Amino acid sequence: MKKLKLSTRDYGRLRVMSAPKAPKNFFDLLESGRELDCNLMVGNVDMPATFVWNEDSKISEYGIEKYRTLMDAPIRFLHNGTLELLCDDWKMGEEFCIAAAGYIGESEYQKIFG
């Protein structure tokens, strides 16, 4: 069996490419500009509507404060692609999910996402 000879060539200085900063919480994920079209889970409860977010989506200061508990929640993606917010307030999650899907009055929707 023949041994392989490893190269000793000097490639000079290597530049380490840093990975994009991973979002730490739900607000950071929303602000990252990442497009989302996935199921949402809050407090081990599946939310009633698919969560969709794109580069044109935004949340107002009013919306951030209204859903502060969710905005500060750590996140993780499950193996099936579901976005899980590590937060116990599933009722607030349900309210947010319904609002984000547009199942609320137009004026309230504009206050939150306009």
Biopython code that builds the backbone (N, CA, C, O; Angstrom):
import numpy as np
from Bio.PDB.StructureBuilder import StructureBuilder

atoms = [
    (1, "MET", "N", (0.835, -1.174, 0.000)),
    (1, "MET", "CA", (0.000, 0.000, 0.000)),
    (1, "MET", "C", (0.888, 1.249, 0.000)),
    (1, "MET", "O", (1.845, 1.356, 0.767)),
    (2, "LYS", "N", (0.544, 2.170, -0.869)),
    (2, "LYS", "CA", (1.344, 3.378, -1.045)),
    (2, "LYS", "C", (0.864, 4.471, -0.106)),
    (2, "LYS", "O", (-0.339, 4.700, 0.015)),
    (3, "LYS", "N", (1.790, 5.146, 0.558)),
    (3, "LYS", "CA", (1.435, 6.262, 1.441)),
    (3, "LYS", "C", (1.245, 7.526, 0.621)),
    (3, "LYS", "O", (1.973, 7.787, -0.337)),
    (4, "LEU", "N", (0.258, 8.295, 1.018)),
    (4, "LEU", "CA", (0.031, 9.585, 0.367)),
    (4, "LEU", "C", (0.975, 10.613, 0.952)),
    (4, "LEU", "O", (1.205, 10.645, 2.161)),
    (5, "LYS", "N", (1.510, 11.437, 0.104)),
    (5, "LYS", "CA", (2.386, 12.507, 0.559)),
    (5, "LYS", "C", (1.566, 13.781, 0.713)),
    (5, "LYS", "O", (0.920, 14.236, -0.230)),
    (6, "LEU", "N", (1.602, 14.345, 1.908)),
    (6, "LEU", "CA", (0.863, 15.583, 2.158)),
    (6, "LEU", "C", (1.672, 16.774, 1.685)),
    (6, "LEU", "O", (2.890, 16.820, 1.857)),
    (7, "SER", "N", (1.012, 17.700, 1.110)),
    (7, "SER", "CA", (1.657, 18.899, 0.595)),
    (7, "SER", "C", (2.093, 19.802, 1.739)),
    (7, "SER", "O", (1.414, 19.892, 2.762)),
    (8, "THR", "N", (3.192, 20.448, 1.568)),
    (8, "THR", "CA", (3.673, 21.412, 2.563)),
    (8, "THR", "C", (3.653, 22.821, 1.986)),
    (8, "THR", "O", (4.323, 23.722, 2.492)),
    (9, "ARG", "N", (2.888, 22.997, 0.937)),
    (9, "ARG", "CA", (2.825, 24.293, 0.277)),
    (9, "ARG", "C", (2.277, 25.358, 1.226)),
    (9, "ARG", "O", (1.328, 25.100, 1.966)),
    (10, "ASP", "N", (2.857, 26.521, 1.208)),
    (10, "ASP", "CA", (2.428, 27.642, 2.040)),
    (10, "ASP", "C", (1.409, 28.462, 1.250)),
    (10, "ASP", "O", (1.734, 29.041, 0.213)),
    (11, "TYR", "N", (0.183, 28.505, 1.748)),
    (11, "TYR", "CA", (-0.876, 29.263, 1.074)),
    (11, "TYR", "C", (-0.964, 30.696, 1.568)),
    (11, "TYR", "O", (-1.899, 31.413, 1.212)),
    (12, "GLY", "N", (-0.039, 31.113, 2.354)),
    (12, "GLY", "CA", (-0.071, 32.476, 2.870)),
    (12, "GLY", "C", (-1.066, 32.606, 4.005)),
    (12, "GLY", "O", (-1.463, 31.626, 4.634)),
    (13, "ARG", "N", (-1.442, 33.805, 4.237)),
    (13, "ARG", "CA", (-2.363, 34.092, 5.332)),
    (13, "ARG", "C", (-3.791, 33.736, 4.952)),
    (13, "ARG", "O", (-4.281, 34.188, 3.917)),
    (14, "LEU", "N", (-4.460, 32.945, 5.758)),
    (14, "LEU", "CA", (-5.835, 32.592, 5.493)),
    (14, "LEU", "C", (-6.769, 33.569, 6.182)),
    (14, "LEU", "O", (-6.546, 33.961, 7.328)),
    (15, "ARG", "N", (-7.786, 33.944, 5.490)),
    (15, "ARG", "CA", (-8.765, 34.849, 6.067)),
    (15, "ARG", "C", (-9.952, 34.023, 6.532)),
    (15, "ARG", "O", (-10.531, 33.261, 5.757)),
    (16, "VAL", "N", (-10.305, 34.174, 7.781)),
    (16, "VAL", "CA", (-11.434, 33.448, 8.341)),
    (16, "VAL", "C", (-12.697, 34.230, 8.027)),
    (16, "VAL", "O", (-12.817, 35.410, 8.358)),
    (17, "MET", "N", (-13.630, 33.556, 7.387)),
    (17, "MET", "CA", (-14.902, 34.188, 7.061)),
    (17, "MET", "C", (-15.865, 33.929, 8.208)),
    (17, "MET", "O", (-16.144, 32.777, 8.542)),
    (18, "SER", "N", (-16.360, 34.968, 8.793)),
    (18, "SER", "CA", (-17.298, 34.788, 9.902)),
    (18, "SER", "C", (-18.691, 34.503, 9.355)),
    (18, "SER", "O", (-19.109, 35.056, 8.338)),
    (19, "ALA", "N", (-19.387, 33.633, 10.053)),
    (19, "ALA", "CA", (-20.757, 33.295, 9.671)),
    (19, "ALA", "C", (-21.663, 34.472, 10.001)),
    (19, "ALA", "O", (-21.382, 35.227, 10.932)),
    (20, "PRO", "N", (-22.735, 34.635, 9.256)),
    (20, "PRO", "CA", (-23.665, 35.714, 9.596)),
    (20, "PRO", "C", (-24.151, 35.546, 11.038)),
    (20, "PRO", "O", (-24.323, 34.431, 11.529)),
    (21, "LYS", "N", (-24.359, 36.645, 11.676)),
    (21, "LYS", "CA", (-24.783, 36.607, 13.080)),
    (21, "LYS", "C", (-26.153, 35.947, 13.184)),
    (21, "LYS", "O", (-27.131, 36.400, 12.588)),
    (22, "ALA", "N", (-26.196, 34.874, 13.950)),
    (22, "ALA", "CA", (-27.459, 34.155, 14.132)),
    (22, "ALA", "C", (-28.363, 34.950, 15.070)),
    (22, "ALA", "O", (-27.897, 35.475, 16.081)),
    (23, "PRO", "N", (-29.652, 35.042, 14.741)),
    (23, "PRO", "CA", (-30.573, 35.772, 15.623)),
    (23, "PRO", "C", (-30.690, 35.088, 16.979)),
    (23, "PRO", "O", (-30.752, 33.861, 17.060)),
    (24, "LYS", "N", (-30.721, 35.882, 18.036)),
    (24, "LYS", "CA", (-30.808, 35.336, 19.393)),
    (24, "LYS", "C", (-32.244, 35.233, 19.873)),
    (24, "LYS", "O", (-32.563, 34.415, 20.735)),
    (25, "ASN", "N", (-33.104, 36.063, 19.312)),
    (25, "ASN", "CA", (-34.506, 36.035, 19.739)),
    (25, "ASN", "C", (-35.405, 36.313, 18.524)),
    (25, "ASN", "O", (-34.928, 36.562, 17.417)),
    (26, "PHE", "N", (-36.697, 36.261, 18.765)),
    (26, "PHE", "CA", (-37.658, 36.411, 17.680)),
    (26, "PHE", "C", (-37.547, 37.779, 17.006)),
    (26, "PHE", "O", (-37.628, 37.871, 15.781)),
    (27, "PHE", "N", (-37.366, 38.830, 17.784)),
    (27, "PHE", "CA", (-37.233, 40.169, 17.207)),
    (27, "PHE", "C", (-36.024, 40.239, 16.280)),
    (27, "PHE", "O", (-36.125, 40.783, 15.181)),
    (28, "ASP", "N", (-34.885, 39.697, 16.704)),
    (28, "ASP", "CA", (-33.689, 39.697, 15.859)),
    (28, "ASP", "C", (-33.940, 38.954, 14.547)),
    (28, "ASP", "O", (-33.462, 39.368, 13.491)),
    (29, "LEU", "N", (-34.691, 37.859, 14.622)),
    (29, "LEU", "CA", (-35.021, 37.108, 13.414)),
    (29, "LEU", "C", (-35.876, 37.950, 12.475)),
    (29, "LEU", "O", (-35.626, 37.980, 11.271)),
    (30, "LEU", "N", (-36.880, 38.631, 13.012)),
    (30, "LEU", "CA", (-37.737, 39.473, 12.177)),
    (30, "LEU", "C", (-36.937, 40.602, 11.532)),
    (30, "LEU", "O", (-37.162, 40.946, 10.372)),
    (31, "GLU", "N", (-36.017, 41.166, 12.280)),
    (31, "GLU", "CA", (-35.215, 42.283, 11.784)),
    (31, "GLU", "C", (-34.108, 41.839, 10.828)),
    (31, "GLU", "O", (-33.534, 42.671, 10.126)),
    (32, "SER", "N", (-33.805, 40.554, 10.792)),
    (32, "SER", "CA", (-32.703, 40.055, 9.962)),
    (32, "SER", "C", (-33.001, 40.119, 8.468)),
    (32, "SER", "O", (-32.083, 40.047, 7.650)),
    (33, "GLY", "N", (-34.276, 40.253, 8.105)),
    (33, "GLY", "CA", (-34.640, 40.287, 6.696)),
    (33, "GLY", "C", (-34.803, 38.903, 6.089)),
    (33, "GLY", "O", (-35.060, 38.775, 4.892)),
    (34, "ARG", "N", (-34.659, 37.882, 6.894)),
    (34, "ARG", "CA", (-34.804, 36.503, 6.419)),
    (34, "ARG", "C", (-36.262, 36.230, 6.059)),
    (34, "ARG", "O", (-37.171, 36.578, 6.813)),
    (35, "GLU", "N", (-36.477, 35.610, 4.912)),
    (35, "GLU", "CA", (-37.837, 35.262, 4.515)),
    (35, "GLU", "C", (-38.271, 33.992, 5.227)),
    (35, "GLU", "O", (-37.530, 33.011, 5.280)),
    (36, "LEU", "N", (-39.473, 34.023, 5.769)),
    (36, "LEU", "CA", (-40.008, 32.883, 6.506)),
    (36, "LEU", "C", (-41.380, 32.507, 5.960)),
    (36, "LEU", "O", (-42.196, 33.374, 5.649)),
    (37, "ASP", "N", (-41.615, 31.235, 5.850)),
    (37, "ASP", "CA", (-42.923, 30.692, 5.500)),
    (37, "ASP", "C", (-42.964, 29.329, 6.173)),
    (37, "ASP", "O", (-42.613, 28.314, 5.572)),
    (38, "CYS", "N", (-43.394, 29.319, 7.424)),
    (38, "CYS", "CA", (-43.279, 28.104, 8.230)),
    (38, "CYS", "C", (-44.376, 28.038, 9.284)),
    (38, "CYS", "O", (-45.093, 29.009, 9.526)),
    (39, "ASN", "N", (-44.483, 26.893, 9.888)),
    (39, "ASN", "CA", (-45.380, 26.748, 11.033)),
    (39, "ASN", "C", (-44.710, 27.395, 12.228)),
    (39, "ASN", "O", (-43.485, 27.497, 12.291)),
    (40, "LEU", "N", (-45.517, 27.828, 13.165)),
    (40, "LEU", "CA", (-45.022, 28.504, 14.361)),
    (40, "LEU", "C", (-45.526, 27.760, 15.585)),
    (40, "LEU", "O", (-46.682, 27.339, 15.639)),
    (41, "MET", "N", (-44.653, 27.603, 16.560)),
    (41, "MET", "CA", (-45.011, 26.939, 17.806)),
    (41, "MET", "C", (-44.578, 27.839, 18.962)),
    (41, "MET", "O", (-43.447, 28.324, 18.991)),
    (42, "VAL", "N", (-45.484, 28.056, 19.908)),
    (42, "VAL", "CA", (-45.183, 28.864, 21.086)),
    (42, "VAL", "C", (-45.654, 28.084, 22.307)),
    (42, "VAL", "O", (-46.809, 27.664, 22.368)),
    (43, "GLY", "N", (-44.772, 27.890, 23.272)),
    (43, "GLY", "CA", (-45.142, 27.173, 24.488)),
    (43, "GLY", "C", (-45.614, 25.754, 24.216)),
    (43, "GLY", "O", (-46.563, 25.279, 24.840)),
    (44, "ASN", "N", (-44.949, 25.076, 23.279)),
    (44, "ASN", "CA", (-45.304, 23.707, 22.885)),
    (44, "ASN", "C", (-46.701, 23.591, 22.286)),
    (44, "ASN", "O", (-47.280, 22.505, 22.275)),
    (45, "VAL", "N", (-47.246, 24.693, 21.790)),
    (45, "VAL", "CA", (-48.571, 24.694, 21.169)),
    (45, "VAL", "C", (-48.415, 25.162, 19.718)),
    (45, "VAL", "O", (-47.843, 26.222, 19.460)),
    (46, "ASP", "N", (-48.926, 24.367, 18.778)),
    (46, "ASP", "CA", (-48.904, 24.765, 17.374)),
    (46, "ASP", "C", (-49.867, 25.926, 17.172)),
    (46, "ASP", "O", (-50.995, 25.902, 17.663)),
    (47, "MET", "N", (-49.420, 26.926, 16.454)),
    (47, "MET", "CA", (-50.245, 28.096, 16.194)),
    (47, "MET", "C", (-51.209, 27.814, 15.039)),
    (47, "MET", "O", (-50.937, 26.954, 14.201)),
    (48, "PRO", "N", (-52.339, 28.538, 14.991)),
    (48, "PRO", "CA", (-53.420, 28.218, 14.053)),
    (48, "PRO", "C", (-53.189, 28.623, 12.600)),
    (48, "PRO", "O", (-53.970, 28.234, 11.732)),
    (49, "ALA", "N", (-52.146, 29.389, 12.310)),
    (49, "ALA", "CA", (-51.908, 29.834, 10.936)),
    (49, "ALA", "C", (-50.421, 29.747, 10.615)),
    (49, "ALA", "O", (-49.575, 29.849, 11.503)),
    (50, "THR", "N", (-50.116, 29.560, 9.345)),
    (50, "THR", "CA", (-48.726, 29.560, 8.902)),
    (50, "THR", "C", (-48.158, 30.967, 9.070)),
    (50, "THR", "O", (-48.847, 31.954, 8.811)),
    (51, "PHE", "N", (-46.906, 31.055, 9.500)),
    (51, "PHE", "CA", (-46.262, 32.347, 9.693)),
    (51, "PHE", "C", (-45.472, 32.698, 8.437)),
    (51, "PHE", "O", (-44.596, 31.946, 8.009)),
    (52, "VAL", "N", (-45.791, 33.850, 7.855)),
    (52, "VAL", "CA", (-45.104, 34.310, 6.648)),
    (52, "VAL", "C", (-44.497, 35.677, 6.939)),
    (52, "VAL", "O", (-45.165, 36.568, 7.464)),
    (53, "TRP", "N", (-43.214, 35.833, 6.589)),
    (53, "TRP", "CA", (-42.497, 37.101, 6.799)),
    (53, "TRP", "C", (-41.524, 37.247, 5.643)),
    (53, "TRP", "O", (-40.828, 36.292, 5.297)),
    (54, "ASN", "N", (-41.465, 38.421, 5.044)),
    (54, "ASN", "CA", (-40.531, 38.637, 3.942)),
    (54, "ASN", "C", (-39.809, 39.960, 4.114)),
    (54, "ASN", "O", (-39.983, 40.648, 5.120)),
    (55, "GLU", "N", (-39.000, 40.310, 3.131)),
    (55, "GLU", "CA", (-38.165, 41.510, 3.252)),
    (55, "GLU", "C", (-38.982, 42.790, 3.354)),
    (55, "GLU", "O", (-38.481, 43.798, 3.850)),
    (56, "ASP", "N", (-40.217, 42.771, 2.900)),
    (56, "ASP", "CA", (-41.077, 43.962, 2.985)),
    (56, "ASP", "C", (-41.869, 44.027, 4.289)),
    (56, "ASP", "O", (-42.478, 45.051, 4.597)),
    (57, "SER", "N", (-41.861, 42.947, 5.046)),
    (57, "SER", "CA", (-42.621, 42.911, 6.303)),
    (57, "SER", "C", (-41.912, 43.745, 7.367)),
    (57, "SER", "O", (-40.685, 43.843, 7.390)),
    (58, "LYS", "N", (-42.706, 44.337, 8.235)),
    (58, "LYS", "CA", (-42.137, 45.115, 9.337)),
    (58, "LYS", "C", (-43.107, 45.100, 10.507)),
    (58, "LYS", "O", (-44.293, 44.810, 10.352)),
    (59, "ILE", "N", (-42.582, 45.415, 11.663)),
    (59, "ILE", "CA", (-43.409, 45.519, 12.861)),
    (59, "ILE", "C", (-43.126, 46.874, 13.496)),
    (59, "ILE", "O", (-41.973, 47.293, 13.597)),
    (60, "SER", "N", (-44.176, 47.548, 13.919)),
    (60, "SER", "CA", (-44.040, 48.892, 14.483)),
    (60, "SER", "C", (-43.599, 48.830, 15.945)),
    (60, "SER", "O", (-43.586, 47.765, 16.562)),
    (61, "GLU", "N", (-43.245, 49.977, 16.473)),
    (61, "GLU", "CA", (-42.899, 50.060, 17.907)),
    (61, "GLU", "C", (-44.083, 49.606, 18.760)),
    (61, "GLU", "O", (-43.909, 48.928, 19.773)),
    (62, "TYR", "N", (-45.276, 49.987, 18.339)),
    (62, "TYR", "CA", (-46.491, 49.555, 19.036)),
    (62, "TYR", "C", (-46.573, 48.030, 19.059)),
    (62, "TYR", "O", (-46.847, 47.432, 20.100)),
    (63, "GLY", "N", (-46.333, 47.406, 17.905)),
    (63, "GLY", "CA", (-46.372, 45.947, 17.813)),
    (63, "GLY", "C", (-45.295, 45.278, 18.646)),
    (63, "GLY", "O", (-45.530, 44.243, 19.268)),
    (64, "ILE", "N", (-44.119, 45.871, 18.654)),
    (64, "ILE", "CA", (-43.013, 45.322, 19.454)),
    (64, "ILE", "C", (-43.389, 45.336, 20.928)),
    (64, "ILE", "O", (-43.191, 44.346, 21.632)),
    (65, "GLU", "N", (-43.927, 46.446, 21.391)),
    (65, "GLU", "CA", (-44.317, 46.537, 22.801)),
    (65, "GLU", "C", (-45.511, 45.634, 23.120)),
    (65, "GLU", "O", (-45.555, 45.008, 24.180)),
    (66, "LYS", "N", (-46.466, 45.569, 22.211)),
    (66, "LYS", "CA", (-47.644, 44.735, 22.435)),
    (66, "LYS", "C", (-47.264, 43.259, 22.576)),
    (66, "LYS", "O", (-47.853, 42.530, 23.375)),
    (67, "TYR", "N", (-46.282, 42.834, 21.797)),
    (67, "TYR", "CA", (-45.847, 41.435, 21.804)),
    (67, "TYR", "C", (-44.431, 41.282, 22.358)),
    (67, "TYR", "O", (-43.677, 40.413, 21.920)),
    (68, "ARG", "N", (-44.077, 42.125, 23.318)),
    (68, "ARG", "CA", (-42.724, 42.144, 23.886)),
    (68, "ARG", "C", (-42.266, 40.761, 24.366)),
    (68, "ARG", "O", (-41.115, 40.385, 24.144)),
    (69, "THR", "N", (-43.143, 40.009, 25.012)),
    (69, "THR", "CA", (-42.776, 38.685, 25.519)),
    (69, "THR", "C", (-42.314, 37.781, 24.378)),
    (69, "THR", "O", (-41.339, 37.043, 24.519)),
    (70, "LEU", "N", (-43.015, 37.842, 23.251)),
    (70, "LEU", "CA", (-42.632, 37.036, 22.087)),
    (70, "LEU", "C", (-41.360, 37.571, 21.438)),
    (70, "LEU", "O", (-40.494, 36.796, 21.030)),
    (71, "MET", "N", (-41.247, 38.886, 21.344)),
    (71, "MET", "CA", (-40.076, 39.483, 20.697)),
    (71, "MET", "C", (-38.783, 39.108, 21.413)),
    (71, "MET", "O", (-37.748, 38.920, 20.775)),
    (72, "ASP", "N", (-38.843, 39.000, 22.739)),
    (72, "ASP", "CA", (-37.653, 38.680, 23.530)),
    (72, "ASP", "C", (-37.396, 37.180, 23.658)),
    (72, "ASP", "O", (-36.382, 36.770, 24.222)),
    (73, "ALA", "N", (-38.306, 36.366, 23.138)),
    (73, "ALA", "CA", (-38.191, 34.915, 23.299)),
    (73, "ALA", "C", (-37.079, 34.335, 22.427)),
    (73, "ALA", "O", (-36.966, 34.678, 21.250)),
    (74, "PRO", "N", (-36.256, 33.451, 23.011)),
    (74, "PRO", "CA", (-35.277, 32.720, 22.194)),
    (74, "PRO", "C", (-36.017, 31.851, 21.174)),
    (74, "PRO", "O", (-37.174, 31.486, 21.379)),
    (75, "ILE", "N", (-35.345, 31.532, 20.096)),
    (75, "ILE", "CA", (-35.975, 30.763, 19.024)),
    (75, "ILE", "C", (-35.134, 29.545, 18.665)),
    (75, "ILE", "O", (-33.947, 29.461, 18.979)),
    (76, "ARG", "N", (-35.798, 28.604, 17.992)),
    (76, "ARG", "CA", (-35.075, 27.490, 17.371)),
    (76, "ARG", "C", (-35.957, 26.926, 16.269)),
    (76, "ARG", "O", (-37.184, 26.991, 16.331)),
    (77, "PHE", "N", (-35.301, 26.373, 15.265)),
    (77, "PHE", "CA", (-36.015, 25.705, 14.185)),
    (77, "PHE", "C", (-35.976, 24.210, 14.458)),
    (77, "PHE", "O", (-34.914, 23.641, 14.711)),
    (78, "LEU", "N", (-37.134, 23.587, 14.406)),
    (78, "LEU", "CA", (-37.234, 22.156, 14.607)),
    (78, "LEU", "C", (-36.889, 21.429, 13.302)),
    (78, "LEU", "O", (-36.854, 22.043, 12.236)),
    (79, "HIS", "N", (-36.641, 20.142, 13.391)),
    (79, "HIS", "CA", (-36.227, 19.373, 12.221)),
    (79, "HIS", "C", (-37.243, 19.404, 11.083)),
    (79, "HIS", "O", (-36.871, 19.213, 9.925)),
    (80, "ASN", "N", (-38.496, 19.637, 11.386)),
    (80, "ASN", "CA", (-39.525, 19.694, 10.343)),
    (80, "ASN", "C", (-39.716, 21.105, 9.777)),
    (80, "ASN", "O", (-40.615, 21.324, 8.966)),
    (81, "GLY", "N", (-38.885, 22.059, 10.194)),
    (81, "GLY", "CA", (-38.954, 23.424, 9.685)),
    (81, "GLY", "C", (-39.806, 24.366, 10.504)),
    (81, "GLY", "O", (-39.866, 25.560, 10.211)),
    (82, "THR", "N", (-40.470, 23.845, 11.534)),
    (82, "THR", "CA", (-41.293, 24.687, 12.404)),
    (82, "THR", "C", (-40.411, 25.624, 13.210)),
    (82, "THR", "O", (-39.378, 25.215, 13.740)),
    (83, "LEU", "N", (-40.822, 26.884, 13.300)),
    (83, "LEU", "CA", (-40.131, 27.868, 14.136)),
    (83, "LEU", "C", (-40.745, 27.809, 15.525)),
    (83, "LEU", "O", (-41.949, 28.007, 15.688)),
    (84, "GLU", "N", (-39.914, 27.537, 16.525)),
    (84, "GLU", "CA", (-40.406, 27.469, 17.905)),
    (84, "GLU", "C", (-39.898, 28.663, 18.690)),
    (84, "GLU", "O", (-38.700, 28.945, 18.717)),
    (85, "LEU", "N", (-40.830, 29.361, 19.329)),
    (85, "LEU", "CA", (-40.476, 30.432, 20.255)),
    (85, "LEU", "C", (-40.477, 29.823, 21.644)),
    (85, "LEU", "O", (-41.480, 29.261, 22.086)),
    (86, "LEU", "N", (-39.362, 29.936, 22.322)),
    (86, "LEU", "CA", (-39.215, 29.333, 23.641)),
    (86, "LEU", "C", (-39.799, 30.284, 24.679)),
    (86, "LEU", "O", (-39.089, 31.008, 25.379)),
    (87, "CYS", "N", (-41.114, 30.246, 24.742)),
    (87, "CYS", "CA", (-41.896, 31.159, 25.565)),
    (87, "CYS", "C", (-43.151, 30.417, 26.002)),
    (87, "CYS", "O", (-43.715, 29.650, 25.221)),
    (88, "ASP", "N", (-43.594, 30.629, 27.223)),
    (88, "ASP", "CA", (-44.761, 29.921, 27.738)),
    (88, "ASP", "C", (-46.095, 30.578, 27.393)),
    (88, "ASP", "O", (-47.146, 29.965, 27.580)),
    (89, "ASP", "N", (-46.073, 31.793, 26.901)),
    (89, "ASP", "CA", (-47.311, 32.533, 26.658)),
    (89, "ASP", "C", (-47.905, 32.180, 25.295)),
    (89, "ASP", "O", (-47.844, 32.978, 24.359)),
    (90, "TRP", "N", (-48.479, 30.981, 25.189)),
    (90, "TRP", "CA", (-49.020, 30.532, 23.916)),
    (90, "TRP", "C", (-50.253, 31.330, 23.501)),
    (90, "TRP", "O", (-50.560, 31.425, 22.313)),
    (91, "LYS", "N", (-50.959, 31.904, 24.475)),
    (91, "LYS", "CA", (-52.133, 32.715, 24.122)),
    (91, "LYS", "C", (-51.701, 33.976, 23.379)),
    (91, "LYS", "O", (-52.343, 34.377, 22.409)),
    (92, "MET", "N", (-50.615, 34.599, 23.831)),
    (92, "MET", "CA", (-50.088, 35.762, 23.127)),
    (92, "MET", "C", (-49.556, 35.326, 21.757)),
    (92, "MET", "O", (-49.699, 36.053, 20.774)),
    (93, "GLY", "N", (-48.956, 34.160, 21.695)),
    (93, "GLY", "CA", (-48.477, 33.631, 20.419)),
    (93, "GLY", "C", (-49.608, 33.434, 19.428)),
    (93, "GLY", "O", (-49.481, 33.758, 18.248)),
    (94, "GLU", "N", (-50.706, 32.904, 19.916)),
    (94, "GLU", "CA", (-51.878, 32.697, 19.070)),
    (94, "GLU", "C", (-52.419, 34.038, 18.565)),
    (94, "GLU", "O", (-52.757, 34.177, 17.390)),
    (95, "GLU", "N", (-52.495, 35.012, 19.460)),
    (95, "GLU", "CA", (-52.968, 36.349, 19.086)),
    (95, "GLU", "C", (-52.051, 36.961, 18.023)),
    (95, "GLU", "O", (-52.532, 37.538, 17.048)),
    (96, "PHE", "N", (-50.733, 36.838, 18.209)),
    (96, "PHE", "CA", (-49.772, 37.381, 17.244)),
    (96, "PHE", "C", (-49.901, 36.679, 15.893)),
    (96, "PHE", "O", (-49.904, 37.328, 14.847)),
    (97, "CYS", "N", (-50.006, 35.377, 15.924)),
    (97, "CYS", "CA", (-50.086, 34.590, 14.696)),
    (97, "CYS", "C", (-51.329, 34.956, 13.893)),
    (97, "CYS", "O", (-51.267, 35.104, 12.672)),
    (98, "ILE", "N", (-52.443, 35.100, 14.577)),
    (98, "ILE", "CA", (-53.693, 35.490, 13.918)),
    (98, "ILE", "C", (-53.572, 36.904, 13.348)),
    (98, "ILE", "O", (-54.038, 37.172, 12.240)),
    (99, "ALA", "N", (-52.951, 37.802, 14.101)),
    (99, "ALA", "CA", (-52.753, 39.174, 13.624)),
    (99, "ALA", "C", (-51.834, 39.201, 12.405)),
    (99, "ALA", "O", (-52.126, 39.892, 11.428)),
    (100, "ALA", "N", (-50.726, 38.458, 12.452)),
    (100, "ALA", "CA", (-49.769, 38.438, 11.339)),
    (100, "ALA", "C", (-50.394, 37.854, 10.077)),
    (100, "ALA", "O", (-50.019, 38.228, 8.966)),
    (101, "ALA", "N", (-51.340, 36.942, 10.243)),
    (101, "ALA", "CA", (-52.031, 36.349, 9.097)),
    (101, "ALA", "C", (-53.105, 37.284, 8.545)),
    (101, "ALA", "O", (-53.678, 37.008, 7.491)),
    (102, "GLY", "N", (-53.385, 38.387, 9.243)),
    (102, "GLY", "CA", (-54.340, 39.371, 8.750)),
    (102, "GLY", "C", (-55.769, 39.146, 9.190)),
    (102, "GLY", "O", (-56.689, 39.747, 8.636)),
    (103, "TYR", "N", (-55.970, 38.286, 10.180)),
    (103, "TYR", "CA", (-57.333, 38.003, 10.653)),
    (103, "TYR", "C", (-57.755, 38.947, 11.774)),
    (103, "TYR", "O", (-58.374, 38.526, 12.751)),
    (104, "ILE", "N", (-57.418, 40.216, 11.625)),
    (104, "ILE", "CA", (-57.811, 41.263, 12.577)),
    (104, "ILE", "C", (-58.276, 42.460, 11.763)),
    (104, "ILE", "O", (-58.149, 42.473, 10.538)),
    (105, "GLY", "N", (-58.811, 43.458, 12.439)),
    (105, "GLY", "CA", (-59.257, 44.666, 11.750)),
    (105, "GLY", "C", (-58.101, 45.380, 11.059)),
    (105, "GLY", "O", (-56.959, 45.319, 11.516)),
    (106, "GLU", "N", (-58.409, 46.058, 9.952)),
    (106, "GLU", "CA", (-57.393, 46.746, 9.157)),
    (106, "GLU", "C", (-56.639, 47.812, 9.956)),
    (106, "GLU", "O", (-55.421, 47.934, 9.826)),
    (107, "SER", "N", (-57.355, 48.583, 10.781)),
    (107, "SER", "CA", (-56.679, 49.648, 11.539)),
    (107, "SER", "C", (-55.701, 49.065, 12.558)),
    (107, "SER", "O", (-54.601, 49.592, 12.727)),
    (108, "GLU", "N", (-56.088, 47.985, 13.236)),
    (108, "GLU", "CA", (-55.186, 47.356, 14.210)),
    (108, "GLU", "C", (-54.002, 46.713, 13.488)),
    (108, "GLU", "O", (-52.871, 46.776, 13.971)),
    (109, "TYR", "N", (-54.254, 46.104, 12.348)),
    (109, "TYR", "CA", (-53.171, 45.506, 11.568)),
    (109, "TYR", "C", (-52.145, 46.580, 11.187)),
    (109, "TYR", "O", (-50.940, 46.359, 11.310)),
    (110, "GLN", "N", (-52.620, 47.735, 10.728)),
    (110, "GLN", "CA", (-51.720, 48.824, 10.345)),
    (110, "GLN", "C", (-50.946, 49.359, 11.554)),
    (110, "GLN", "O", (-49.781, 49.733, 11.422)),
    (111, "LYS", "N", (-51.580, 49.398, 12.726)),
    (111, "LYS", "CA", (-50.873, 49.852, 13.926)),
    (111, "LYS", "C", (-49.736, 48.901, 14.279)),
    (111, "LYS", "O", (-48.673, 49.337, 14.722)),
    (112, "ILE", "N", (-49.958, 47.609, 14.084)),
    (112, "ILE", "CA", (-48.946, 46.604, 14.460)),
    (112, "ILE", "C", (-47.897, 46.418, 13.379)),
    (112, "ILE", "O", (-46.702, 46.400, 13.673)),
    (113, "PHE", "N", (-48.326, 46.279, 12.136)),
    (113, "PHE", "CA", (-47.406, 45.922, 11.059)),
    (113, "PHE", "C", (-47.214, 46.998, 9.997)),
    (113, "PHE", "O", (-46.522, 46.783, 9.003)),
    (114, "GLY", "N", (-47.827, 48.150, 10.213)),
    (114, "GLY", "CA", (-47.769, 49.196, 9.181)),
    (114, "GLY", "C", (-46.616, 50.126, 9.277)),
    (114, "GLY", "O", (-46.485, 51.034, 8.456)),
]
sb = StructureBuilder()
sb.init_structure("model")
sb.init_model(0)
sb.init_chain("A")
sb.init_seg("    ")
for serial, (resi, resn, name, xyz) in enumerate(atoms, 1):
    if name == "N":
        sb.init_residue(resn, " ", resi, " ")
    sb.init_atom(name, np.array(xyz, "f"), 0.0, 1.0, " ", f" {name:<3s}", serial, name[0])
structure = sb.get_structure()
